[in-house]
Amino acid sequence: MSSTKILEPQMKATTINYLIEKGQLTSKDTIINEFTIGDFSRRVDLAVVAKNRLYAFEIKSESDTLSRLEGQIAKYLEYFDKVTIVAATKHIPKILRIAPKNVAIWEQKNNKVIVHQRGKIIEIMSQELLLAFMRTSDLSRIAKDLGVYNSNRSEIIYSLRELPVKKIRKTAIKSLQSKFELTNALFWQKAEGIVKIDDLKRLSPYIEWFKRNIDPYHSGSNELVIDLIFQGKVPILETHEDKPTTSSLNQSSQSSSVSS
């Protein structure tokens, strides 16, 4: 008898449940589902902001290949304080061979987590990469405090080059928490007890954008907005900062709607 493959959504739910169980994640922390970094060149399956640190979790289900993993790890280590690879049993031997020692490696088997490598926290202190996490509106507010009034993102970033890195890091983390405040409020409101696959759709990175730009006066309830997004009933979008593409919306909908 063939066993049912455990797909990415279930692995995400199991990962979140494990973090909660171990006291590493609470409703005060921020979860980001499908988080893009590096000028949208990479998409982290799960990012977590907890205790003023940045964590990346890359999920490799039985249906995935490892062809891009080395590149993903290298990029994630640039942006996050700790990187964890969460993988199906069949991938573990190869991941143990290619992943650096500072990368955590977790095996998921029967909805349980087996830690093969603990990894290490190395705080990111790159001014350039920390600023990349921030929205232009957040950067503008910091610049105004320094007497700089400009709407051009690259010029604003240049004006902030003398700020202490620790201050930029603190502000970048607050910016991320603020940006995903609505999705996390929706998630934690519904995620009672054990997190289920269906709860993940409330972490969609497009809910807050939709509420802010398509429904700025919040005339629709949050649940209505969630339903609109995951039924594909959204307007055609163009790509720019903080704005998802139609294809990205569809991918997110399909990924989160897969059942175990």
N, C-alpha and C positions, 0 to 999 in steps of 0.2 A: 504493500500500500504506500503510495507516494504521499509525502507530507506537504502541507500547504506552505508556500513560500511566504515568509514574513517580509512585507514591503516597507518602504521608507516611512509612510505615515505612522504605522504601528511602532517602528523603531524610534521615531521621534517621541511618541507618547511614552514609551518605556524609558527613554533617556530622561525625560522631564520627571517622571515618577521616581526614578532612581535618585536624581538630584534632590528632590523634595524629601525622600526617605532618609537620605544621608545628611539632611540639614544644610545642604549647599545652595538651596534655592527656596525663597519664600515669596509671598505676595508683594513684598517691598522691592523685589528685584525685577529686572526687565528681561523679557524673552523676545527675541526678534526672529521671526521665521523667514527663511529665504532672504538673507541680508546681502546686498550687493556691495562689493568693495573694488578698489583698483580701477576706477573709471568704468564700472560695470563689467569688468573683465572676468570677475569671479563672483560666485554666489554661495555664501556659507549656508548650509542647511539650517543650522540653529546657532544663533549668537546669544550670549547671556551677559548682562551687565549686573554684577553682584559684588557688594562690598568694595565698590570703586575699582573693580577689575573687569577686564574684557576677556571673555571666553568664546572660543569657536568650537563647534561640534560638527564634524563632517560625517555623514551617514553613508555607509556602503552596504546596501542590502544584497541579497543573493542575486538579484536581477542586474546589479551594477557591475561594471568592470573597474579595474584599477589603473586604466591607461592614463588618466589625468591626475592621479593622486599626488605624485611627487611635486608637480607644479602647484597643485592646490596647497599642499603643506607649506611649500616655500613662501607662497604669497600670504597665507594666513599667519605665519610666524612674523611677518612684517607688521601686521595690523593688530594682533591679539596677544595678550599676556600669557595665555595658555591655549594650546590646541589639543583637541581630543578627537581621535578617529574611532567611531563606533561602527563595528562591522559584523557581518554574518560570519559564522564559523569558518566557512571555506576560504575567506580572505585573510584570516589572521596570520598564517605562516609568512605570506609575502609581505604584509604590512610590517611585521616584526623585522623583516630584512631591510626594508627601505626607509622606515621612519626614524628620524633622529631620536636620541634618548630623552630629549626634553619634550617630546610629543607623547601624550597619553594614548594608550590603545585599550579599547574596551571591546570585548566580544559580547554579542547578544545571542542568547540561546534560550528558547522556550520562555521568552519575555523576561529573562533574567540577565543581569549584567555580570560579566567576569572580567576583572581588571588584570590585564597582562603586563601593562607598563604604566606607571603612575604619571610620568611626565614631570614637568617643572614650570613654575611660574617665573617668567622674565618680563617685567613691566616694560611696555613700549614707551619710549621717551623721545620718539622722533616728532619734532614739531610739525613737519610737513604731513605726516600720516595722521596725526591727531586732528589737525585742522581739516583733513579730508572727511572726517566723520561729521563735521558741522554743517548746518544749513547756512546759506548766505545771510538769512535774516539774523541768525545768531552771531555770525561773524561781524555783521554791521553794528550790532549792539555793543560788542566789545570795542570795535574801532571808534565808535562815537564817544566812549568813555575816555579815549585817548585823543579826542578832538579831530578824528578823521571821519569825514562824511563822504562816502563813496558807495556806489551800488555795483561796481565791477568786482567780481569775486577775486580774481587774480591780484588786483591792486589792493584789495582789502587785506588779503593774506600777506602781501609784501609789507604792508604797514604794520603787521603784527609780529614781524620777524624778531623784534627785540624783547618780546614778552617772555618771562620765565617759562620753561617747558612745563614745570609742575602746575602752573596756573592754567596753561592751555589744556593740559591733560584733564584737570578737574572740570574745566568748562566744557570740554568735548564730551565727557561722560554725562554731564548734566544735560547737554543738548540731545544726546541719544535717548536718555530717559524721558525727556519731554516729548521728543518726536514720536515715541511709541507708547505714550501714556494711555491713550484711548484704547488701543488694541489690548494692552495688558490689563486694563480695568475690565474690559469685556471678558477676557480670558479667565481671570481670577474669579470673577463674579460667577461664572458658569462651572469652572473646574472644581467641583466639590468632591473631596475624597480622591479617588483614582482618576487621573487624566485619561480621557478617551480620545480616539481619533477625531471624533466630531468636534471636540473642543478646539482643535488646532485651527479650524477655519477662522476663529476669532482673533488669531494672531496674524492674519493676512496683512502684509505691509501696505495694502491698497485701501483699507477701510478708512484710515485717517485722511489719506489724500482725497478720497471720494467725499468724505464729510466736509473737508475744508474747501474744496474747489467746486464740486458738483452740487453739493447740498450745504452751502455755507451757513444757512440759517437753521440747520438741523430740523428741517420740517418733517423728515422721515425718522422713524425710530432707528436705533442702532441695529436691531434685529432685521428691519426692513432693508437697511443698507447692506448688511451681510448677505441677505437673500439675493439682492440685486446683483452683487458682485459674483456670487457663486452660481448664479443662473446665467451668467454672461450678459446680463442686461445693463451694460455700461456703454457710454459713448465712445466713439473712436478717439484714441488719445495719441498725442505726439510726444516724443521723448524730450525731456529736459530735466533739470535738477529736481529731484523729489517727485517726478511724474512718471508713473509706470507706463509701459507700452501695452497695447492690446494683447499681444502675444504673451507677455509676462502675466497678465491677468488670467488668461486662459490656462497657462501652465500651472499657476497657483491653484486655480479652481480644480483642475484635473488631479493635481497631486494630493490636495487635501480631501478630495471626495472619494478617494480609494478606500474601500473598507478592508478589514482584516479577514 
